[in-house]
Amino acid sequence: MVVKKLKTGISGLDKVFKGGVREKSALLISGGPGTGKSIFAMHFLIAGAKAGEPGMAILYDVDKDEYLDYADTLGLPVRKYVDEKKIFLVKQPLLVRKTPNLAVPLELMRKRKIKRVVLDSLTMFSYVHVTEDRQYRSEIVNFLDRMNGVTLLATSEARFLNIDEANFNPEDFLFDGVVYLTKVRKEAEFERVLHVSKMRGQDHLINLVPFFIDKGGIKVYPDQIPFAVVGWEPPTTGFAK
């Protein structure tokens, strides 16, 4: 069976995914503050709009106007496609500890034949709707079931700084794909890098890949080695080599 892959709209990223994101899969973009999670999601929606695949962003972290203003500062044409009704923004109410009410986004998905969905962010979704740890996995499973039939990209806050010390969270096992975004340091300089932890059902690169955020959004450089890991050696443990 031929698996259809969707373009991400990010220069260089489709090469990391060896063709794009598998259609109707669920991808989690996890990283700390300022690593570009929301920007990745914007690119994903824009690529869909250009390809005739209507998209929707379910927003918990920011209001619609803030989201559009942020895209404008980056030179990303989210507002253009919102005006053309190719991208739809749904702001979810922050009713803490209430059962998720997805009636509005689900009706929009049906009415507008939405193909791509962004959840920004899963962290805030869990904070608003989850009362205890054991409920967390159940709520995510329920949400993913409701998103069946679309290609989903969700963002999530990661608590780690060093990607070598990343701890797996429950959501990492529930999503088809997991991409970690972080910053690595060499002396006084930092560099943004990404790592694809998994992409169920498709091959992908597994090395650390540098990327940059500038006017126009994100550019990924899959053929480059991050400067921070050039000449890197594992820390000694005190044991003889």
VEXTI-150845 format. One line per 4 residues: number of its first residue (from 1); their letters; for each residue x negated, y negated, z of N, C-alpha, C, O. Coordinates in steps of 0.02 Angstrom, whole numbers, plus 50000, padded with zeros to 5 digits. Atoms other than C-alpha are relative to their C-alpha. Last residue first. Layout:
% VEXTI-150845
NUM	A	X:Y:Z:X:Y:Z:X:Y:Z:X:Y:Z ~ ...
//
This chain:
% VEXTI-150845
241	KAFG	49973:49990:50067:48065:49836:51448:49974:50066:49972:49991:50085:49916 ~ 50052:49993:50052:48034:49842:51634:50032:50014:49934:50081:50050:49929 ~ 50020:49932:50016:48182:49787:51739:49947:50000:49946:49947:49956:49903 ~ 50048:49980:49949:48194:49611:51809:49975:50071:49990:49927:50091:50022
237	TTPP	49965:49974:49941:48355:49577:51716:49952:50019:50056:49974:50037:50111 ~ 50034:49943:49968:48284:49467:51579:50038:50020:50063:50067:49978:50097 ~ 50033:50016:49937:48407:49355:51486:49969:50062:50030:49997:50117:50025 ~ 49959:49983:49941:48443:49410:51306:49962:49982:50064:49901:49988:50066
233	EWGV	50018:49935:49974:48341:49314:51177:50043:50015:50061:50059:49969:50099 ~ 49972:49981:49935:48397:49169:51068:49977:50070:50019:49974:50115:49977 ~ 50053:49988:49952:48278:49116:50928:50024:50021:50069:49985:50026:50116 ~ 50062:49987:50035:48421:49040:50830:49944:50007:50052:49932:49962:50092
229	VAFP	50020:49930:49989:48574:49057:50941:49937:50018:49961:49914:50075:49963 ~ 50010:49986:49929:48607:48870:50966:49978:50072:50012:49952:50087:50066 ~ 50067:50021:49980:48580:48831:50782:49985:50020:50071:49927:50031:50089 ~ 49997:50056:49954:48732:48936:50736:49931:49981:50025:49892:50025:50044
225	IQDP	50011:49976:49932:48686:49049:50589:50004:49940:50047:49972:49890:50034 ~ 50052:50032:49959:48761:48996:50423:49996:50033:50069:50045:50060:50095 ~ 50066:49977:50022:48852:49100:50292:49943:49969:50041:49885:49982:50027 ~ 50011:49929:49985:49023:49088:50376:49930:50025:49981:49908:50077:50006
221	YVKI	50060:49984:50039:49023:48897:50381:49979:50073:50013:49934:50085:50054 ~ 50034:49942:49971:49196:48841:50437:49943:50020:49953:49950:50017:49892 ~ 50038:49963:50051:49265:48669:50399:49960:50054:50035:49924:50041:50084 ~ 50050:49950:49983:49401:48593:50506:49967:50028:49938:49999:50040:49887
217	GGKD	49988:49940:49961:49503:48434:50487:49939:50044:50011:49885:50019:50026 ~ 49979:49947:50045:49500:48305:50347:50009:50066:50036:50031:50115:50006 ~ 49944:50026:50038:49398:48182:50448:50019:50051:49946:49977:50073:49908 ~ 50014:50066:50025:49285:48291:50552:50062:49974:49966:50115:50006:49968
213	IFFP	49938:50038:50005:49288:48453:50650:49982:49928:49981:49943:49896:50015 ~ 50003:50070:49983:49143:48573:50622:50069:49968:49991:50109:49988:49948 ~ 49951:50041:50036:49125:48761:50619:49996:49928:50026:49972:49916:50081 ~ 49993:50071:49983:48989:48885:50662:50056:49967:49961:50071:49985:49905
209	VLNI	49999:50041:50060:49018:49074:50647:50009:49926:50021:50055:49910:50058 ~ 49983:50068:49982:48971:49199:50782:49994:49956:49938:49943:49958:49903 ~ 50053:50042:49972:48967:49371:50702:50027:49933:50023:50083:49914:50006 ~ 50000:49996:49927:49113:49492:50683:49945:49956:50031:49939:49955:50092
205	LHDQ	50067:50010:49973:49163:49465:50501:50003:50000:50076:50053:49979:50105 ~ 50018:50070:49987:49331:49538:50454:49928:49997:50023:49898:50047:50043 ~ 50070:50009:49984:49419:49698:50397:49986:49925:50010:50024:49883:49987 ~ 50041:50031:50052:49607:49716:50404:49928:49992:50024:49915:49986:50084
201	GRMK	49978:49984:50068:49743:49814:50493:49960:49967:49945:49978:49973:49887 ~ 49970:49934:50010:49721:49735:50665:50022:50009:49927:50060:49968:49900 ~ 49949:50015:50051:49611:49582:50661:50028:50067:49980:50003:50100:49935 ~ 49966:49945:50035:49500:49585:50815:50047:49972:49948:50071:49916:49954
197	SVHL	50004:49941:49956:49377:49481:50917:50033:50061:49968:50008:50117:49974 ~ 49940:49960:50009:49349:49354:50779:49993:50064:50041:49953:50107:50024 ~ 50013:49928:50003:49217:49235:50845:50066:50036:49993:50112:50025:50033 ~ 49943:49956:49992:49213:49047:50824:49977:50073:49995:49926:50089:49964
193	VREF	50004:49936:50034:49078:48917:50850:50064:50039:50011:50101:50027:50059 ~ 49938:49961:49998:49071:48732:50895:49989:50065:49960:49962:50064:49905 ~ 49974:49982:50065:48896:48664:50925:50063:50042:50008:50066:50086:50052 ~ 49947:49950:50000:48824:48573:51074:50022:50013:49928:50017:49970:49884
189	EAEK	49951:50001:50054:48660:48481:51091:50051:50056:50006:50035:50111:50031 ~ 49951:50054:49990:48556:48436:51244:50054:49998:49948:50096:49953:49949 ~ 50028:50060:49969:48458:48601:51257:50055:49948:50008:50104:49960:50043 ~ 50072:49990:50004:48548:48724:51144:49968:49935:50022:49970:49884:49987
185	RVKT	50047:50054:49988:48731:48733:51190:49928:50024:49989:49910:50080:50008 ~ 50063:49973:49974:48874:48838:51127:49949:49944:50003:49951:49897:49963 ~ 50058:50042:50016:49052:48775:51109:49938:50033:50031:49939:50054:50088 ~ 50037:50026:49943:49203:48889:51102:49945:49954:49976:49938:49942:49916
181	LYVV	50035:50061:50017:49339:48960:50991:49963:49975:50062:49992:49975:50117 ~ 50024:50042:49946:49396:49140:51009:49963:49940:49972:49922:49946:49927 ~ 50059:50039:50019:49501:49222:50874:49982:49955:50059:50024:49918:50084 ~ 50022:50046:49948:49622:49363:50914:49936:49965:49977:49887:49998:49959
177	GDFL	50066:50030:50008:49723:49460:50786:49985:49952:50056:50030:49918:50082 ~ 50036:49962:50051:49869:49581:50796:49929:49974:49991:49882:50013:49979 ~ 50003:50031:50066:49929:49506:50960:49960:50043:49951:49915:50080:49972 ~ 49934:50000:50030:49979:49612:51109:50001:49969:49930:50045:49985:49889
173	FDEP	49983:49932:50022:49806:49663:51170:50066:50002:49962:50081:50051:49928 ~ 50050:49979:50049:49739:49486:51183:50017:50068:49970:50000:50083:49913 ~ 49979:50018:50067:49901:49433:51267:49951:50023:49946:49971:50032:49889 ~ 49947:49956:50026:49857:49531:51424:50020:49985:49928:50033:50031:49889
169	NFNA	49937:50015:49969:49692:49436:51445:50054:50045:49971:50044:50075:49918 ~ 49941:49988:50040:49518:49498:51403:50063:49987:50041:50068:50008:50099 ~ 49959:49947:49972:49377:49416:51499:50063:50007:49958:50094:49958:49939 ~ 49927:50004:50009:49248:49316:51403:50035:50060:50032:50013:50117:50023
165	EDIN	49969:49985:49935:49072:49319:51477:50076:49998:49996:50109:49993:50047 ~ 50026:49934:49977:48976:49330:51313:50033:50021:50065:50029:50079:50084 ~ 49962:49948:50035:49088:49188:51247:49977:50070:50019:50014:50118:50012 ~ 50048:49958:50036:49015:49074:51380:50038:50057:49968:50069:50097:50003
161	LFRA	50043:50046:50037:49138:48939:51434:49951:50038:49956:49938:50018:49900 ~ 50073:49989:50003:49279:49052:51493:49965:49944:49962:49995:49912:49919 ~ 50033:50026:49941:49452:48993:51544:49924:50007:49998:49889:49976:50037 ~ 50046:49951:49973:49537:49010:51376:49962:49969:50058:49946:49910:50057
157	ESTA	50058:50025:49964:49690:48906:51334:49958:50058:50026:49985:50105:50055 ~ 50002:49982:49929:49806:48984:51204:49937:49971:50032:49884:49971:50001 ~ 50061:50025:49967:49863:48942:51029:50004:50017:50074:50058:50023:50103 ~ 49990:50030:49934:49989:49046:50931:49933:49976:50028:49881:50007:50016
153	LLTV	50064:50022:49972:49992:49086:50745:50015:49964:50066:50051:49915:50067 ~ 50003:50042:49940:50138:49187:50681:49928:49983:50018:49884:50025:50015 ~ 50070:49998:49981:50173:49258:50508:49991:49948:50055:50005:49889:50046 ~ 50038:50059:50019:50360:49287:50496:49927:50012:50018:49910:50059:50055
149	GNMR	49984:50021:50068:50466:49444:50492:49965:49937:49977:49968:49920:49918 ~ 50009:49948:50050:50470:49476:50679:50022:49976:49931:50076:49946:49923 ~ 50036:50029:50056:50462:49315:50779:49987:50051:49944:49950:50038:49897 ~ 49956:50050:50031:50596:49374:50900:49968:49968:49938:50003:49943:49894
145	DLFN	49945:49964:50033:50493:49531:50935:50046:49951:49965:50071:49965:49910 ~ 50027:49972:50062:50340:49423:50970:50054:50038:49962:50056:50036:49900 ~ 50010:50055:50048:50440:49323:51098:49976:50027:49933:50001:50006:49881 ~ 49935:50023:50022:50502:49480:51185:49994:49944:49948:50030:49943:49898
141	VIES	49974:49948:50044:50326:49551:51193:50068:49979:49972:50081:49987:49912 ~ 50037:50005:50063:50263:49387:51264:50026:50051:49950:50035:50035:49891 ~ 49976:50059:50035:50401:49385:51396:49964:49991:49933:49994:49970:49884 ~ 49933:49988:50025:50363:49565:51447:50026:49941:49960:50056:49950:49907
137	RYQR	50004:49957:50059:50176:49533:51461:50069:50011:49969:50075:50011:49908 ~ 50035:50034:50054:50205:49387:51579:49998:50041:49936:50017:50017:49882 ~ 49951:50022:50050:50338:49466:51689:49966:49973:49937:49997:49969:49884 ~ 49975:49940:50034:50208:49566:51787:50052:49982:49947:50067:50023:49903
133	DETV	50047:49970:50047:50115:49405:51827:50030:50058:49961:50018:50064:49901 ~ 50049:49956:49968:50261:49314:51906:49959:50036:49948:49980:50042:49890 ~ 50000:50010:49928:50383:49173:51867:49948:50042:50036:49927:50025:50091 ~ 50019:49939:49964:50355:49156:51681:49994:49986:50074:49960:49939:50095
129	HVYS	49949:49947:49999:50452:49027:51579:49983:50061:50042:50027:50102:50054 ~ 49930:50023:49996:50366:48858:51592:50047:50058:50016:50095:50050:50054 ~ 49992:50042:49940:50189:48915:51631:50073:49981:50011:50098:49980:50068 ~ 50001:49956:49941:50200:49056:51504:50010:49960:50064:50044:49984:50110
125	FMTL	49941:49956:50004:50254:48938:51363:50003:50044:50063:50057:50051:50093 ~ 49945:50039:49973:50121:48814:51420:50065:50039:49999:50107:50033:50044 ~ 50016:50015:49930:49985:48943:51394:50057:49962:50032:50079:49980:50087 ~ 49979:49941:49962:50064:49007:51232:49989:49988:50075:50026:50013:50117
121	SDLV	50047:49945:49993:50042:48833:51158:50031:50057:50041:50081:50047:50075 ~ 50053:50042:49970:50075:48773:51029:50027:49972:50066:50060:49920:50066 ~ 49981:50012:49931:50173:48913:50945:49943:49963:50034:49888:49991:50041 ~ 50053:50016:49952:50153:48906:50756:50031:49990:50068:50082:49956:50075
117	VRKI	49981:50031:49937:50272:48992:50635:49938:49989:50043:49894:50032:50047 ~ 50056:50008:49954:50249:49032:50451:50023:49964:50063:50057:49912:50059 ~ 50048:49945:50011:50380:49103:50333:49941:49998:50048:49911:50049:50064 ~ 50067:50014:49976:50533:48998:50377:49955:50062:49992:49975:50118:50007
113	KRKR	50041:49945:50025:50686:49035:50272:49926:49990:50017:49883:49992:49973 ~ 50051:50028:50045:50760:48864:50311:49953:50054:49971:49905:50038:49936 ~ 49972:50049:50047:50923:48925:50387:49950:49977:49948:49967:49969:49889 ~ 49951:49969:50044:50855:49083:50468:50022:49951:49945:50024:49969:49886
109	MLEL	50034:49948:50039:50698:49008:50541:50047:50031:49949:50029:50043:49892 ~ 50039:50034:50051:50796:48854:50594:49963:50049:49955:49958:50040:49895 ~ 49951:50022:50049:50921:48963:50686:49965:49964:49942:49983:49971:49884 ~ 49976:49940:50036:50777:49051:50774:50051:49981:49946:50050:50010:49891
105	PVAL	50049:49976:50049:50693:48886:50818:50023:50060:49960:50007:50066:49901 ~ 50013:50051:50051:50854:48816:50895:49948:50023:49950:49961:50022:49890 ~ 49943:50005:50046:50910:48974:50987:49985:49950:49943:50000:49965:49885 ~ 50028:50007:50067:50739:49007:51063:50055:49991:49948:50044:50002:49888
101	NPTK	49942:50009:50044:50793:48979:51243:49973:49985:49930:49952:49929:49916 ~ 50012:50035:50063:50655:49050:51352:50063:49997:49957:50094:50048:49943 ~ 50007:49952:50053:50727:49101:51522:49990:49964:49934:50027:49917:49919 ~ 49938:49981:50033:50701:48958:51644:49985:50052:49946:49930:50053:49918
97	RVLL	49973:49937:49973:50554:48949:51763:50068:50018:49972:50106:50055:50004 ~ 50045:49953:49966:50515:48767:51719:50039:50058:50030:50091:50050:50062 ~ 49957:49978:49945:50632:48683:51597:49964:50057:50037:49969:50115:50018 ~ 50042:49972:49947:50503:48597:51488:50042:50015:50062:50036:49983:50114
93	PQKV	49994:50034:49936:50616:48573:51337:49958:50035:50054:49953:50097:50055 ~ 49964:49961:49951:50549:48645:51173:50003:49963:50067:49953:49934:50088 ~ 50025:50013:49932:50501:48521:51038:50043:50039:50050:50103:50026:50055 ~ 49949:49988:49948:50537:48594:50866:49967:49990:50068:49922:50028:50086
89	LFIK	50026:50003:49932:50437:48529:50717:50057:50008:50050:50108:49973:50045 ~ 49951:50022:49951:50481:48580:50539:49968:50003:50070:49933:50051:50087 ~ 50022:49984:49932:50362:48591:50392:50051:49971:50048:50072:49914:50040 ~ 50038:49938:50012:50424:48597:50211:49967:50024:50065:49948:50082:50071
85	KEDV	49965:49942:49971:50559:48469:50245:49969:50066:49978:50003:50115:49962 ~ 49975:49961:50057:50479:48339:50129:50038:50062:50021:50060:50101:49979 ~ 49953:50043:50037:50461:48218:50276:50032:50037:49941:50090:50026:49924 ~ 49941:50006:49956:50382:48358:50378:50053:49958:49965:50112:49976:49965
81	YKRV	49960:49939:50010:50268:48394:50231:50059:50004:50047:50108:50038:50033 ~ 49975:49997:50069:50205:48215:50225:50045:50060:49991:50099:50055:49962 ~ 49942:50045:50004:50189:48207:50416:50032:50003:49930:50093:50003:49924 ~ 49942:49967:49968:50076:48359:50417:50062:49958:49991:50116:49983:49974
77	PLGL	49934:50024:50023:49959:48278:50290:50060:50037:50029:50106:50055:49993 ~ 49963:49940:50020:49795:48301:50387:50072:49981:49985:50105:49948:50025 ~ 49991:50000:50072:49685:48146:50389:50036:50062:49974:50029:50079:49916 ~ 50046:49953:50031:49623:48183:50563:50004:49999:49924:49964:50031:49890
73	TDAY	50068:50022:49984:49702:48028:50639:49948:50045:49968:49892:50024:49955 ~ 50017:50060:50040:49864:48069:50548:49928:49979:50013:49892:49961:49966 ~ 50015:49977:50068:49870:48244:50624:49979:49942:49956:49933:49950:49915 ~ 50064:49964:49997:49858:48169:50797:49980:50024:49931:49922:50018:49912
69	DLYE	50052:50050:49994:49997:48046:50758:49931:50032:50001:49884:50006:49970 ~ 50008:50031:50066:50107:48189:50697:49945:49947:50001:49906:49941:49954 ~ 50026:49949:50045:50083:48289:50857:49985:49970:49931:49932:49982:49902 ~ 50070:49991:49982:50108:48137:50966:49966:50049:49953:49909:50039:49932
65	DKDV	50036:50060:50023:50270:48096:50874:49925:50006:50016:49883:49986:49975 ~ 50006:50000:50073:50334:48274:50894:49958:49941:49975:49914:49949:49933 ~ 49939:50019:50035:50299:48280:51080:49988:49998:49925:49930:50000:49902 ~ 49994:50070:50021:50152:48376:51150:50068:49987:49969:50104:50033:49949
61	DYLI	50051:50044:49970:50110:48535:51246:50010:49927:49984:49993:49884:50025 ~ 49992:50006:49928:50267:48638:51215:49954:49947:50029:49973:49912:50076 ~ 50046:50040:49959:50287:48628:51028:50020:50000:50073:50077:49986:50091 ~ 49964:50002:49937:50362:48761:50915:49953:49967:50051:49902:49996:50069
57	AMGP	50041:50003:49940:50286:48723:50745:50046:49993:50060:50085:49947:50065 ~ 49970:50031:49941:50382:48779:50591:49950:50002:50057:49917:50053:50069 ~ 50029:49986:49935:50329:48824:50415:50034:49962:50056:50070:49913:50044 ~ 49981:50046:49948:50405:48839:50242:49973:50021:50068:49970:50080:50084
53	EGAK	49981:49960:49942:50305:48948:50122:50017:49953:50057:49972:49929:50091 ~ 49928:49988:50003:50297:48861:49952:50026:50044:50055:50077:50077:50047 ~ 49986:49937:50036:50109:48880:49939:50074:50016:49995:50093:50069:49971 ~ 50026:50005:50067:50073:48698:49984:50017:50061:49958:50024:50057:49897
49	AGAI	49959:50049:50035:50187:48710:50135:49978:49993:49927:50019:49989:49882 ~ 49936:49969:50016:50098:48869:50190:50045:49953:49960:50077:49974:49911 ~ 50013:49952:50053:49927:48788:50178:50064:50035:49979:50074:50049:49920 ~ 50009:50038:50062:49993:48641:50280:49988:50047:49941:50017:50038:49887
45	LFHM	49934:50023:50023:50058:48757:50416:49995:49963:49934:50037:49973:49890 ~ 49960:49941:50017:49891:48848:50434:50069:49981:49973:50092:50010:49924 ~ 50024:49977:50065:49793:48685:50432:50043:50058:49974:50060:50061:49915 ~ 49977:50049:50050:49900:48621:50575:49979:50021:49929:50019:50018:49883
41	AFIS	49929:49987:50012:49870:48781:50675:50028:49952:49947:50068:49972:49905 ~ 49995:49937:50037:49681:48766:50660:50073:50012:49980:50087:50030:49923 ~ 50019:50018:50069:49699:48585:50716:50001:50062:49955:50023:50058:49898 ~ 49942:50030:50033:49796:48640:50870:49984:49982:49928:50028:49985:49885
37	KGTG	49947:49951:50008:49654:48757:50922:50060:49971:49961:50084:50003:49914 ~ 49968:50004:50066:49513:48635:50889:50058:50046:49988:50076:50058:49931 ~ 50032:49953:50047:49388:48669:51029:50035:50003:49933:50010:50035:49887 ~ 50042:50033:50049:49433:48513:51129:49966:50046:49951:49919:50025:49916
33	PGGS	49978:50065:50024:49498:48604:51282:49950:49972:49949:49889:49977:49957 ~ 49995:50052:49949:49447:48787:51294:50023:49934:49970:50036:49930:49910 ~ 50060:50040:49988:49484:48923:51169:50012:49948:50053:50068:49937:50075 ~ 50013:50011:49929:49605:49054:51105:49936:49960:50009:49885:49975:49979
29	ILLA	50059:50042:50000:49684:49064:50932:49988:49977:50072:50027:49939:50099 ~ 50010:50042:49941:49806:49210:50932:49934:49962:49994:49881:49993:49984 ~ 50069:50019:49987:49865:49285:50768:49997:49953:50059:50036:49906:50063 ~ 50000:50050:49947:50028:49380:50741:49927:49987:50021:49892:50032:50043
25	SKER	50038:49982:49941:50050:49475:50577:50003:49943:50050:50029:49889:50035 ~ 49955:49976:49947:50189:49450:50450:49961:50028:50060:49988:50067:50099 ~ 49932:50025:49997:50064:49429:50306:50040:50036:50055:50035:50096:50063 ~ 49950:49952:50024:49885:49478:50344:50071:49973:50011:50088:49951:50066
21	VGGK	49964:49968:49944:49778:49324:50370:50054:50046:49972:50091:50027:49927 ~ 49945:50036:49969:49653:49276:50235:50032:50039:50056:50004:50090:50078 ~ 49943:50009:50044:49538:49360:50110:50058:49961:50029:50101:49937:49991 ~ 50006:49959:50061:49393:49432:50207:50065:49998:49959:50092:50050:49939
17	FVKD	49945:49951:49997:49447:49354:50372:50000:50047:49939:50044:50090:49933 ~ 50009:49965:49936:49279:49263:50386:50052:50056:50006:50037:50110:50030 ~ 50057:49956:50011:49293:49220:50200:49986:50040:50064:49966:50098:50060 ~ 49974:49941:50034:49468:49151:50234:49944:50050:49984:49956:50110:49979
13	LGSI	49971:49952:49952:49389:49036:50363:50025:50063:49966:50021:50118:49994 ~ 50046:49950:49974:49269:48949:50243:50031:50053:50044:50002:50106:50053 ~ 50058:49985:50041:49374:48792:50213:49953:50049:50035:49929:50035:50090 ~ 50061:50024:49969:49531:48804:50318:49940:50022:49958:49930:50081:49947
9	GTKL	50007:50071:50014:49697:48819:50226:49938:49969:50029:49928:49908:50024 ~ 49996:50039:49938:49733:48985:50310:49997:49925:49988:50019:49886:50030 ~ 50056:50046:49992:49774:49079:50150:50011:49958:50063:50067:49939:50080 ~ 49983:50071:50008:49897:49221:50171:49939:49957:50011:49898:49971:50055
5	KKVV	50034:50044:49952:49852:49403:50143:50016:49927:49983:50017:49907:49925 ~ 50004:50070:50020:49966:49530:50061:49967:49959:50055:49985:49964:50113 ~ 49984:50046:49946:49927:49711:50102:49991:49928:49975:49937:49910:49952 ~ 50038:50062:50004:49934:49829:49952:50024:49952:50055:50083:49937:50060
1	M	49958:50060:50000:50000:50000:50000:49956:49937:50000:49909:49932:50039
//
